[in-house]
Amino acid sequence: MPLQAPAPADPVLELLLSRLRLHDTVTTPYYLQLQRQIQALIDGGELRPGHGLPSERVLAQALNLSRTTIKRCYDALRDAQAVASSQGRGGTVVKAAPRVSPAMQRLKGFTEEMRELGLAPSTRVLERAVVQDRMAASIFGRPSNAEFLKLIRVRLADEAPMSREVAWYDLAVAPALAAWDGDGSAYAYLREHCGIELAWADQSVEAVLSSPEEGEVFGFSQPGPCLLLKRRSHSAQNTLVEYVEGTFRGDAYIYRLKLRS
């Protein structure tokens, strides 16, 4: 459908009008076409964090659409955590994941780490199951029929997805974990319900590209740089309790290390 040229010059509005294409020949409603195309501009870096989107009235007039259509588009983008309402100046701005710079100095979980940084942690459980897993059994040094709690979770800070993690817990060591729903801090649950305080861990960090599953969680339109952390966490009795592989989005993390001579 034809677009009306706007009167005032606005770089973001000009970008939208040069990129957005609405089609009458498909059954997809206009608001959803707009949402997908604006999301692609965000994922591709053409719309960057902090960019202000045109008001509903201005964009509706420029696209010759109803204001209700633009509102539904913006609401869908908010639901997808792609944009947020600006507290300072009003309007809608492209949202960025929080930039965090945790120090790798002691063993702590995601929940504690985010709270130390002044962010609100939350969890979305994608999969939870008690399993028999040959790979996990090999890592933990258990027989092949040993049972483990397997969790796949998205960890969020201030509602922005920061990591996707796959974790295994040895139920022979912490049987009470079988009743845990996977929400919140595993370390706190181990301490409060299993009487286990994790004392130390082996951890590796490597650069990777996001998988399709991780890209979907982070809202990437194509594979993006991430950090893969693999951690084996032990109790004070040197018993392996947890093995976790966590993929952290590369646009949000800078890890700090203090080195001494």
GUFIVO-755353 format. One record per residue (C-alpha): chain; x, y, z. Coordinates in Angstrom, 1 decimal, decimal comma. Example, Ala and Ser with C-alpha at 12.3 -4.5 7.8 and 13.67 -1.06 7.14 Angstrom:
// residues 2
balum	c1	c2	c3
A	12,3	-4,5	7,8
A	13,7	-1,1	7,1
//
This chain:
// residues 261
balum	c1	c2	c3
A	0,0	0,0	0,0
A	1,3	3,6	-0,7
A	2,9	5,5	2,2
A	2,4	9,2	2,8
A	5,5	11,3	3,0
A	5,9	13,0	6,4
A	6,2	16,7	6,8
A	8,9	17,0	9,5
A	12,4	15,4	9,0
A	13,0	12,6	11,5
A	15,9	10,2	10,9
A	14,1	7,3	12,5
A	10,8	8,0	10,8
A	12,7	8,3	7,5
A	14,4	5,0	8,1
A	11,0	3,3	8,8
A	9,4	4,8	5,7
A	12,3	3,6	3,5
A	12,2	0,1	4,9
A	8,6	-0,7	5,8
A	6,5	-2,4	3,2
A	2,9	-3,3	3,9
A	1,2	-5,9	1,7
A	-2,6	-6,1	1,0
A	-2,2	-9,5	-0,7
A	-1,4	-11,5	2,5
A	-3,6	-12,4	5,4
A	-1,1	-11,2	8,0
A	-2,6	-8,1	9,7
A	-0,9	-4,8	9,2
A	0,2	-4,4	12,9
A	1,9	-7,8	12,7
A	3,7	-7,0	9,4
A	4,9	-3,8	11,0
A	6,0	-5,5	14,2
A	8,1	-8,1	12,3
A	9,7	-5,6	10,1
A	10,6	-3,2	12,9
A	11,9	-6,2	14,9
A	14,1	-7,1	11,9
A	15,5	-3,5	11,9
A	16,3	-3,8	15,6
A	17,9	-7,2	15,2
A	20,0	-5,9	12,2
A	21,3	-2,9	14,2
A	19,6	-0,3	12,0
A	17,4	0,7	14,9
A	19,7	0,8	18,0
A	19,1	0,9	21,7
A	17,9	4,3	22,8
A	16,4	5,2	19,4
A	13,0	6,8	19,8
A	10,2	5,5	17,6
A	7,7	8,0	16,2
A	4,6	8,6	18,2
A	1,6	6,5	17,4
A	-0,1	9,5	15,8
A	2,9	10,5	13,7
A	3,5	7,0	12,4
A	-0,1	6,3	11,8
A	-0,4	9,5	9,7
A	2,8	8,7	7,8
A	1,7	5,2	6,9
A	-1,9	6,1	6,3
A	-3,1	3,7	9,0
A	-5,2	3,9	12,0
A	-3,6	4,8	15,3
A	-5,0	1,6	16,8
A	-2,9	-0,4	14,3
A	0,3	1,4	15,4
A	-0,6	0,9	19,0
A	-1,1	-2,8	18,5
A	2,3	-3,0	16,8
A	4,1	-1,1	19,6
A	2,3	-3,2	22,2
A	3,5	-6,4	20,5
A	7,1	-5,0	20,4
A	6,8	-4,3	24,1
A	5,6	-7,8	24,8
A	8,6	-9,1	22,9
A	10,9	-6,9	25,1
A	12,1	-5,1	21,9
A	11,0	-1,6	23,0
A	10,1	0,1	26,2
A	8,2	3,2	27,3
A	10,6	6,1	27,9
A	10,3	7,3	31,5
A	12,1	10,6	30,9
A	10,6	12,0	27,7
A	7,6	9,8	27,0
A	7,2	7,8	23,8
A	8,7	4,5	22,9
A	12,4	3,7	22,6
A	14,3	0,7	21,4
A	15,3	-1,4	24,4
A	18,7	-2,7	25,2
A	19,7	-5,6	27,4
A	21,5	-4,3	30,5
A	25,2	-4,1	30,2
A	26,8	-5,9	33,0
A	30,4	-6,4	34,1
A	30,6	-9,0	36,9
A	33,8	-9,8	38,5
A	35,0	-13,5	38,4
A	36,3	-13,6	41,9
A	34,2	-16,1	43,8
A	31,5	-18,7	43,2
A	28,0	-17,3	43,0
A	24,9	-17,9	41,0
A	23,1	-15,7	38,5
A	20,5	-14,5	41,0
A	23,1	-13,3	43,5
A	25,2	-11,8	40,7
A	22,4	-9,7	39,2
A	21,2	-8,5	42,6
A	24,8	-7,3	43,4
A	24,6	-5,3	40,1
A	21,4	-3,7	41,1
A	19,2	-5,7	38,6
A	16,1	-7,7	39,2
A	16,7	-11,4	38,3
A	14,0	-13,7	37,1
A	13,7	-17,2	35,5
A	11,8	-18,8	32,7
A	11,8	-22,6	32,8
A	11,8	-24,1	29,3
A	12,3	-27,7	30,3
A	12,4	-29,7	33,6
A	12,8	-33,4	33,8
A	14,3	-36,2	35,9
A	16,4	-38,1	33,4
A	18,9	-40,9	32,9
A	21,6	-39,4	30,7
A	24,8	-41,1	29,6
A	26,7	-37,9	29,1
A	25,7	-36,5	32,5
A	26,5	-39,9	34,1
A	30,0	-39,7	32,5
A	30,6	-36,2	33,8
A	29,5	-37,0	37,3
A	31,2	-40,4	37,4
A	27,9	-42,2	38,0
A	26,5	-45,4	36,5
A	24,4	-45,0	33,3
A	21,1	-45,6	35,2
A	21,8	-42,8	37,7
A	19,1	-40,1	37,8
A	19,7	-36,4	37,3
A	17,5	-33,3	37,4
A	17,9	-31,6	34,0
A	16,9	-28,0	33,6
A	16,8	-25,7	30,6
A	16,2	-22,2	31,7
A	16,3	-18,6	30,5
A	17,8	-16,2	33,0
A	16,6	-12,6	32,8
A	17,7	-9,3	34,3
A	15,2	-6,5	34,5
A	13,0	-8,7	32,2
A	15,7	-8,8	29,5
A	17,0	-12,3	28,6
A	20,7	-12,6	29,5
A	21,4	-16,3	29,2
A	20,1	-19,7	28,2
A	21,4	-22,5	30,4
A	21,3	-26,2	30,4
A	22,0	-27,7	33,9
A	22,2	-31,2	35,4
A	22,1	-31,9	39,2
A	23,0	-35,2	40,8
A	19,9	-36,5	42,6
A	22,0	-39,1	44,5
A	23,7	-36,2	46,2
A	20,7	-33,8	46,5
A	17,5	-35,9	46,2
A	15,3	-33,0	47,4
A	16,0	-31,2	44,1
A	13,5	-33,6	42,5
A	10,7	-31,5	44,1
A	12,2	-28,2	42,9
A	10,3	-26,4	40,2
A	13,4	-24,8	38,8
A	12,4	-21,2	39,6
A	14,9	-18,9	41,2
A	18,4	-19,7	42,5
A	19,6	-23,3	42,5
A	22,3	-22,4	45,0
A	19,7	-21,0	47,5
A	17,6	-24,2	47,1
A	20,6	-26,4	47,6
A	21,5	-24,5	50,7
A	18,0	-24,2	52,2
A	16,4	-27,5	51,2
A	19,3	-29,9	50,7
A	21,8	-28,6	53,3
A	24,5	-28,3	50,6
A	26,7	-25,3	50,3
A	28,6	-25,2	47,1
A	32,2	-24,4	47,9
A	34,2	-24,3	44,6
A	33,9	-24,8	40,9
A	35,9	-25,4	37,7
A	34,8	-23,0	35,0
A	35,7	-22,4	31,4
A	34,7	-19,5	29,2
A	34,8	-19,6	25,4
A	33,5	-17,5	22,5
A	30,7	-19,0	20,4
A	27,9	-18,0	18,0
A	24,4	-18,4	19,2
A	22,5	-21,5	18,2
A	19,0	-21,2	16,7
A	17,5	-21,9	20,2
A	19,6	-19,2	21,8
A	18,9	-16,8	19,0
A	15,2	-17,2	19,5
A	15,6	-16,5	23,2
A	17,8	-13,4	22,7
A	15,8	-12,1	19,8
A	18,7	-12,4	17,3
A	17,7	-12,5	13,6
A	21,0	-14,2	12,8
A	23,8	-16,0	14,8
A	25,3	-13,5	17,2
A	28,4	-13,6	19,5
A	28,0	-15,2	22,9
A	30,0	-16,4	25,8
A	29,7	-20,1	26,7
A	30,4	-20,8	30,3
A	30,8	-24,4	31,5
A	30,8	-24,9	35,2
A	31,3	-27,9	37,5
A	30,3	-27,0	41,0
A	31,4	-29,0	44,0
A	30,4	-29,2	47,7
A	32,8	-28,7	50,6
A	33,3	-32,5	50,5
A	34,6	-32,2	46,9
A	31,4	-33,9	45,5
A	30,3	-32,7	42,1
A	26,7	-31,4	42,5
A	26,0	-29,4	39,4
A	27,2	-29,3	35,8
A	25,9	-26,3	33,8
A	26,4	-24,9	30,3
A	25,3	-21,4	30,1
A	25,3	-19,3	26,9
A	25,4	-15,5	27,7
A	24,7	-12,9	25,1
A	27,8	-11,1	24,0
A	26,2	-7,7	23,7
A	25,5	-7,6	27,4
A	28,5	-9,1	29,2
A	32,0	-7,9	30,0
A	33,7	-10,0	32,5
A	36,3	-8,5	34,9
A	39,3	-10,3	36,3
A	41,9	-8,9	38,8
A	45,3	-10,2	38,1
A	48,2	-10,0	40,5
A	51,9	-10,5	39,9
//
